[in-house]
């Protein structure tokens, strides 16, 4: 097996588990933020606003938006991976499934802990699926593609996208609140933490055998107690 193939299959079962566990947990955590009713993450605001406009479930809206964003990769010459395509479908299905299981939550005594739990689990989920290394999500790929094409910084491109998404979603009826602010402040540090937790070890690199000198030269003396093996 070539070294390239070996790198591609290293830790493959664990990577697949991380990918789909992370995407499922991402959808579930986003659903918890919906149930908390204290503000959603930026793309969630847009999804909820479109749900209010169309009457389609928020999970299906997420799938449709993800597919549209993925189409925008074509002019940006971005290449999707397994994780990219899976992201479009798994997150939306997990959202609708969780919303079907978790009913409305009454009172701040429950809604605040659910909001905090949703944000924390979203950080765990992001670390899981990014560390699996199966390609970025559609929205992250849009950001990096625009960064490459426009030459603008990642920070500026991401900020512009998320401001546009939040404003559009809010005007359509999406939920802004304390959860939106807390998510914006916490998701970066949480993702960084869980990328370290779930990061996979790099593939072992076989030792490089030094080339045999072409001509006569000094012969290195082996360490004491170590025999010289025949070539």
C-alpha positions as CSV (number, residue, x, y, z in Angstrom):
1,X,0.0,0.0,0.0
2,X,1.4,3.4,-0.9
3,X,2.1,6.0,1.8
4,X,-0.7,8.2,0.4
5,X,-3.3,5.4,0.7
6,X,-2.1,4.6,4.2
7,X,-2.6,8.2,5.2
8,X,-6.1,8.2,3.7
9,X,-7.2,5.1,5.7
10,X,-5.5,5.9,9.0
11,X,-8.1,5.8,11.8
12,X,-10.9,5.6,9.2
13,X,-13.5,3.9,11.5
14,X,-12.9,6.4,14.3
15,X,-13.0,9.3,11.8
16,X,-16.4,8.1,10.4
17,X,-17.8,7.8,13.9
18,X,-16.6,11.2,14.8
19,X,-18.0,12.7,11.6
20,X,-21.5,11.4,12.0
21,X,-21.6,11.7,15.8
22,X,-20.5,15.3,15.5
23,X,-23.0,16.2,12.8
24,X,-25.9,14.5,14.7
25,X,-24.9,16.3,17.9
26,X,-24.7,19.6,16.0
27,X,-28.2,19.2,14.8
28,X,-29.4,18.2,18.2
29,X,-27.7,21.1,20.0
30,X,-29.1,23.6,17.5
31,X,-32.6,22.1,18.3
32,X,-32.0,22.7,22.0
33,X,-31.3,26.4,21.2
34,X,-34.6,26.5,19.4
35,X,-36.4,25.1,22.4
36,X,-34.7,27.4,24.8
37,X,-36.1,30.4,22.8
38,X,-33.3,32.7,24.0
39,X,-31.7,33.3,20.7
40,X,-30.1,31.1,18.0
41,X,-26.7,30.9,16.3
42,X,-26.4,33.1,13.2
43,X,-27.4,30.5,10.6
44,X,-30.1,29.3,12.9
45,X,-31.6,32.8,12.9
46,X,-31.9,32.6,9.2
47,X,-33.3,29.0,9.2
48,X,-35.9,30.0,11.8
49,X,-36.8,33.1,9.8
50,X,-37.3,31.1,6.6
51,X,-39.4,28.6,8.6
52,X,-41.6,31.4,9.8
53,X,-41.9,32.6,6.2
54,X,-42.6,29.2,4.5
55,X,-44.0,27.0,7.2
56,X,-41.4,24.3,6.4
57,X,-39.7,22.6,9.3
58,X,-36.4,24.2,10.4
59,X,-34.5,21.0,9.7
60,X,-35.7,20.8,6.1
61,X,-35.0,24.6,5.7
62,X,-31.4,23.9,7.0
63,X,-31.1,21.1,4.3
64,X,-32.3,23.4,1.5
65,X,-30.1,26.3,2.6
66,X,-27.1,24.0,2.9
67,X,-27.7,22.6,-0.6
68,X,-28.0,26.2,-2.0
69,X,-24.8,27.2,-0.3
70,X,-23.1,24.1,-1.7
71,X,-24.1,25.1,-5.2
72,X,-22.3,28.4,-4.6
73,X,-19.1,26.4,-4.3
74,X,-19.1,25.8,-8.0
75,X,-18.1,29.3,-9.2
76,X,-15.7,29.4,-6.2
77,X,-14.1,26.2,-7.4
78,X,-14.4,24.6,-4.0
79,X,-14.2,20.8,-3.7
80,X,-16.7,19.1,-1.3
81,X,-15.8,16.1,0.8
82,X,-17.8,13.4,2.4
83,X,-18.2,15.6,5.5
84,X,-19.5,18.5,3.3
85,X,-22.3,16.5,1.7
86,X,-23.2,14.7,5.0
87,X,-23.4,18.0,6.8
88,X,-26.2,19.2,4.5
89,X,-28.5,16.3,5.3
90,X,-27.5,14.9,8.8
91,X,-27.7,18.2,10.7
92,X,-31.2,19.0,9.4
93,X,-32.5,15.5,10.0
94,X,-31.0,15.6,13.6
95,X,-32.6,18.9,14.2
96,X,-36.1,17.8,13.3
97,X,-35.7,14.5,15.1
98,X,-34.6,16.3,18.3
99,X,-37.4,18.8,18.1
100,X,-39.9,16.0,17.8
101,X,-38.5,14.4,21.0
102,X,-38.0,17.6,23.1
103,X,-41.2,19.6,23.6
104,X,-41.7,23.2,24.5
105,X,-39.8,24.4,27.6
106,X,-41.5,26.8,30.0
107,X,-39.7,29.1,32.4
108,X,-36.3,30.6,32.5
109,X,-35.2,28.1,35.2
110,X,-35.2,25.5,32.5
111,X,-34.6,27.5,29.3
112,X,-31.4,29.1,30.5
113,X,-29.7,25.7,31.3
114,X,-31.0,24.3,28.0
115,X,-29.5,27.2,26.2
116,X,-26.1,26.8,27.9
117,X,-26.2,23.0,27.2
118,X,-27.0,23.6,23.6
119,X,-24.1,26.0,23.1
120,X,-21.7,23.6,25.0
121,X,-22.8,20.6,22.9
122,X,-22.5,22.6,19.7
123,X,-18.8,23.2,20.6
124,X,-18.3,19.5,21.2
125,X,-20.0,18.7,17.9
126,X,-17.9,21.2,16.0
127,X,-14.7,19.8,17.4
128,X,-15.8,16.2,16.6
129,X,-16.7,16.7,12.9
130,X,-13.9,19.1,12.1
131,X,-11.3,16.8,13.7
132,X,-12.6,13.9,11.6
133,X,-11.0,15.7,8.5
134,X,-13.7,14.8,5.9
135,X,-14.0,18.3,4.5
136,X,-15.6,21.6,5.7
137,X,-19.3,22.2,6.1
138,X,-21.0,24.1,3.2
139,X,-21.1,27.4,5.1
140,X,-17.4,27.1,6.2
141,X,-16.4,26.3,2.6
142,X,-18.3,29.4,1.4
143,X,-16.3,31.5,3.8
144,X,-12.9,30.0,2.7
145,X,-13.8,30.2,-0.9
146,X,-14.8,33.9,-0.7
147,X,-11.6,34.5,1.2
148,X,-9.5,33.0,-1.6
149,X,-11.4,34.7,-4.4
150,X,-11.6,38.2,-2.9
151,X,-8.4,38.3,-1.0
152,X,-10.1,39.6,2.1
153,X,-9.3,38.2,5.5
154,X,-11.1,35.2,7.0
155,X,-12.3,37.4,9.8
156,X,-13.8,40.0,7.5
157,X,-15.4,37.5,5.2
158,X,-16.9,35.5,8.1
159,X,-18.2,38.6,9.8
160,X,-19.8,39.9,6.6
161,X,-21.5,36.6,5.9
162,X,-22.8,36.2,9.5
163,X,-24.0,39.8,9.8
164,X,-25.9,39.4,6.5
165,X,-27.4,36.0,7.6
166,X,-28.4,37.3,11.1
167,X,-30.0,40.5,9.7
168,X,-31.9,38.6,7.0
169,X,-33.1,36.0,9.4
170,X,-34.2,38.5,12.0
171,X,-36.2,40.5,9.4
172,X,-37.9,37.2,8.5
173,X,-38.8,36.5,12.1
174,X,-35.8,34.6,13.4
175,X,-34.9,34.7,17.1
176,X,-32.1,37.0,18.4
177,X,-31.3,37.1,22.1
178,X,-28.8,36.3,24.8
179,X,-28.2,32.9,23.3
180,X,-27.0,34.6,20.1
181,X,-24.5,36.7,21.9
182,X,-23.3,33.9,24.2
183,X,-22.9,31.6,21.2
184,X,-20.8,34.2,19.4
185,X,-18.5,34.7,22.4
186,X,-18.2,31.0,23.4
187,X,-18.1,29.0,20.2
188,X,-14.5,29.9,19.2
189,X,-12.9,28.9,22.5
190,X,-15.1,25.8,22.8
191,X,-14.2,24.7,19.3
192,X,-10.5,25.2,19.9
193,X,-10.8,23.1,23.1
194,X,-12.6,20.2,21.6
195,X,-10.4,20.2,18.5
196,X,-7.6,19.4,20.9
197,X,-9.7,16.8,22.7
198,X,-10.8,14.9,19.6
199,X,-7.8,15.6,17.4
200,X,-6.4,12.4,15.8
201,X,-2.7,11.5,16.0
202,X,-0.7,12.1,12.8
203,X,0.1,9.0,10.8
204,X,3.3,7.4,11.8
205,X,6.1,8.2,9.4
206,X,8.5,5.4,8.7
207,X,12.1,6.1,9.5
208,X,14.2,7.3,6.6
209,X,17.2,5.1,5.9
210,X,20.2,7.1,5.0
211,X,21.6,6.5,1.5
212,X,24.8,4.4,1.3
213,X,27.8,6.6,0.3
214,X,28.8,6.1,-3.3
215,X,32.5,5.9,-2.5
216,X,34.8,4.9,0.3
217,X,34.5,6.9,3.4
218,X,34.7,6.7,7.2
219,X,32.6,4.0,8.7
220,X,30.5,5.0,11.8
221,X,31.2,3.0,14.9
222,X,28.0,1.4,16.3
223,X,27.0,2.2,19.9
224,X,28.4,-0.2,22.5
225,X,26.7,-3.5,22.6
226,X,24.9,-3.0,19.2
227,X,25.9,-5.4,16.4
228,X,26.3,-4.3,12.8
229,X,23.7,-6.1,10.8
230,X,24.5,-7.4,7.3
231,X,23.2,-5.2,4.4
